[in-house]
Amino acid sequence: MAEVEREVFESDVLIVGGGVAGLSCAYHLKKLIDNYAENMPEGGKDFSEVMITLIEKGPHIGAHIMSGAILDPKGIEELMPDYKDRGAPLDNLIAEDAMYFLRKNSQIKVPYAPKDMHNKGYAAISLNRFTSWLGEQVEAAGVDILAGIGGQEVLYDDNGKVIGVRTEDKGLDKEGNPKPNYEPGTDIQAKVTLFSEGTRGNLTKALVNKLNLQGVNPQCYTTGVKELWEVPEGRFEKPTAYHTFGFPLDSKTFGGGFIYSLEKNHVSLGLVTGLSYRNPLTDPHNLFQKFKTHPFVRKILEGGKMLRYGAKTIPDGGYYSMPRYYGDGFLIAGDSAGFLNPRRLKGIHLAIKSGILAAESIFDALLADDFSNGKLKSFEDKVEHSWIKDELWEVRNFHQAFENGTYRGVFHVGIQLISDGAGFYDPWKIKDDHEYMKTIREYFKQPEVDPDRDKIAFDNKLTYNKLDDVYYSGTKHEEDQPPHLVISDYDICNNRCTREYGNPCQHFCPAFVYEMEETDDGAKKLKLNPSNCVHCKTCDIADPYGIITWVVPQGGEGPNYDDL
């Protein structure tokens, strides 16, 4: 397509992503600016015309947001002390908290868990509803939120400084040709841009790679698959949070399950599967369905009804996997930068705090009219002298400790608990997740295996296949548009990957986006079903050849994670 003329929109501050990190930054920055204007010192700067613009790829704030989730209130109490009076959508306060090791048909209650893994007194929440509410507070504060607009490309000046973002083109057909309703994306230029796109944001990924911002370790990820159920009344005596490890994961695969009782007899449950697994047939969705068949879980769900489904990846590497999250003209916050505690599997409070500190650094930069790398480094300085550093430092080697399996991992975590997080190796170096995957021949000791050997039968009462679950995610994409899953070399998919790995994309995707069809000559050919995508980004991470790139679809399309 020929180069098109694009509209240029200028803002002072651009925030990319309407999750809790971006919204917290917008809210706190507007508050800082307003307080400064009310108490402006003599000769101070006139901030009355400062423009803060927040763009969100979903059709409305919260649409693409989901998590477990239990809220550590530390972050929101700091951002908005009167959040309860403002009607923050909090669910049950957890009164019963337990961890279990699951065997195939039994369970053992763990007698001890680190103090920071306890959840009594914390509120279970729908992150979708919480984020929607937070968006309302941000708009009420006077910040412009532009929903249904995704970032397509990072903009740089001739010196490599970030100067904004180009939004996605709309109205293209499958071949990338303009349709009658074609609208070219807009170049939103800003003095400083905050990237808070969530896990594995396409712009953040490109930015980190281009500017070599990688941390001590690469980021490592888990895929969380979740359902929301309604169960018969009286299933829980009091608000309860269960966490599990063991079944259905093998001893070499990192992860575990969660079950949270909510109001209205609702139950939030899911399984988190580490993407550093060895078995190329590993299927997070199938494993989650197996999780529900365990007697302990089945008893909770029996007689209930599944309401909603979703999946997302989680940046689980901790402190050593965080990239440099500042530079000329930009900052990175929330899950995009890996602000998450892997031992607690909690990141909401850290995302909020990262947004607060990013806002303070941006405010200082506005005062100085200096948006250079040197000035914005204050964001890192603020993080390093905050409770974020205190919390993440203690668990800096947690996920890495499970590199060689669950049992060794538990031992290493015990050593970390008595050595301020150091353990035997500090830092514990790891590889990219997909580098741990073994070929079919390496893992199974034979050249071919039945790709469905580990699948379970779905009864549509307790267990569901991927297509049925996708329906419950509410995801929608227009069919006639360029695929937002860009594969750089189909020949690898149809030939080499088939021989070496058995096309793991058809297994690791929790939404039936990747399908291997048999051709007339008996060969296999990859068929993409991008309209099924729930935006989890697993494929962008777990593909063993690194040839799949997730980009934003047009016009806010994707899942609708109401109540998740």
TAJO-V360345 format. One record per backbone hydrogen bond with DSSP energy under -0.5 kcal/mol. NH is the residue of the N-H (numbers start at 1). CO is the residue of the C=O. If there is no record, write none. Layout:
# TAJO-V360345
NH | CO
NH | CO
This chain:
# TAJO-V360345
9 | 7
9 | 187
11 | 189
12 | 51
13 | 51
14 | 192
15 | 53
16 | 14
16 | 194
17 | 15
17 | 55
19 | 196
23 | 19
24 | 20
25 | 21
26 | 22
27 | 23
28 | 24
29 | 25
30 | 26
31 | 27
32 | 28
33 | 29
34 | 30
35 | 31
36 | 32
37 | 33
38 | 34
39 | 35
40 | 37
44 | 41
47 | 45
50 | 47
52 | 50
53 | 13
53 | 51
54 | 144
55 | 15
56 | 146
59 | 556
63 | 60
65 | 62
67 | 564
71 | 123
72 | 70
73 | 71
75 | 72
77 | 73
78 | 74
79 | 75
80 | 76
83 | 80
86 | 82
87 | 84
88 | 83
90 | 88
91 | 124
94 | 92
94 | 122
95 | 239
96 | 239
98 | 241
100 | 243
101 | 108
102 | 100
102 | 245
103 | 106
108 | 101
110 | 99
117 | 114
118 | 115
121 | 94
122 | 119
123 | 71
124 | 92
125 | 69
127 | 125
130 | 126
131 | 127
132 | 128
133 | 129
134 | 130
135 | 131
136 | 132
137 | 133
138 | 134
139 | 135
140 | 136
141 | 137
142 | 139
143 | 138
144 | 52
145 | 143
146 | 54
146 | 144
147 | 145
148 | 56
148 | 58
149 | 56
152 | 166
153 | 166
155 | 164
157 | 161
160 | 157
162 | 328
163 | 155
164 | 155
165 | 188
166 | 153
167 | 165
167 | 186
168 | 150
170 | 183
173 | 177
176 | 173
179 | 171
182 | 179
183 | 170
187 | 7
188 | 165
188 | 186
189 | 9
189 | 187
190 | 163
191 | 11
191 | 12
192 | 12
193 | 329
194 | 14
195 | 193
195 | 331
196 | 16
196 | 194
201 | 198
205 | 201
206 | 202
207 | 203
208 | 204
209 | 205
210 | 206
211 | 207
212 | 208
212 | 209
213 | 208
215 | 217
217 | 320
222 | 314
223 | 273
224 | 222
224 | 312
225 | 223
225 | 271
226 | 310
227 | 269
228 | 308
229 | 267
230 | 305
231 | 265
235 | 232
241 | 96
242 | 259
243 | 98
244 | 257
245 | 100
247 | 102
249 | 246
253 | 250
254 | 252
256 | 272
257 | 244
258 | 270
259 | 242
260 | 268
261 | 240
262 | 266
265 | 262
266 | 263
267 | 229
268 | 260
269 | 227
269 | 267
270 | 258
271 | 225
272 | 256
273 | 223
273 | 271
274 | 254
275 | 221
282 | 279
287 | 283
288 | 284
289 | 285
290 | 286
291 | 287
292 | 288
293 | 289
293 | 290
294 | 290
294 | 291
297 | 294
298 | 294
299 | 295
300 | 296
300 | 297
301 | 297
302 | 298
304 | 301
305 | 230
307 | 228
308 | 228
309 | 472
310 | 226
312 | 224
313 | 536
314 | 222
316 | 220
316 | 314
317 | 220
320 | 396
321 | 318
322 | 319
324 | 213
325 | 323
327 | 330
329 | 327
329 | 371
330 | 327
331 | 193
332 | 325
333 | 195
336 | 333
337 | 334
338 | 334
338 | 335
339 | 334
340 | 338
341 | 346
342 | 340
345 | 341
346 | 341
351 | 347
352 | 348
353 | 349
354 | 350
355 | 351
356 | 352
357 | 353
358 | 354
359 | 355
360 | 356
361 | 357
362 | 358
363 | 359
364 | 360
365 | 361
366 | 362
367 | 363
368 | 364
369 | 365
370 | 365
376 | 372
377 | 373
378 | 375
379 | 376
381 | 377
382 | 378
383 | 379
384 | 380
385 | 381
386 | 383
389 | 383
390 | 386
391 | 387
392 | 388
393 | 389
394 | 390
395 | 392
396 | 393
398 | 395
401 | 397
401 | 398
402 | 399
403 | 400
405 | 402
406 | 251
409 | 405
410 | 406
411 | 407
412 | 408
413 | 409
414 | 410
415 | 411
416 | 412
417 | 413
418 | 414
418 | 415
419 | 416
421 | 416
422 | 419
429 | 427
435 | 432
436 | 433
437 | 434
438 | 278
440 | 500
443 | 439
444 | 440
445 | 441
446 | 440
451 | 449
453 | 450
455 | 452
460 | 463
469 | 465
470 | 466
471 | 467
472 | 468
473 | 469
473 | 470
474 | 470
474 | 471
475 | 470
476 | 558
481 | 479
486 | 484
486 | 549
487 | 485
488 | 486
488 | 547
492 | 489
493 | 489
494 | 490
495 | 491
496 | 491
497 | 492
499 | 495
500 | 496
501 | 497
502 | 497
503 | 497
506 | 503
507 | 504
508 | 504
509 | 505
512 | 509
515 | 513
515 | 527
517 | 515
517 | 525
519 | 523
522 | 519
525 | 517
527 | 515
529 | 513
532 | 529
533 | 530
541 | 537
541 | 538
542 | 538
543 | 539
546 | 543
549 | 486
549 | 547
551 | 484
557 | 554
558 | 476
560 | 473
561 | 63
562 | 560
564 | 561
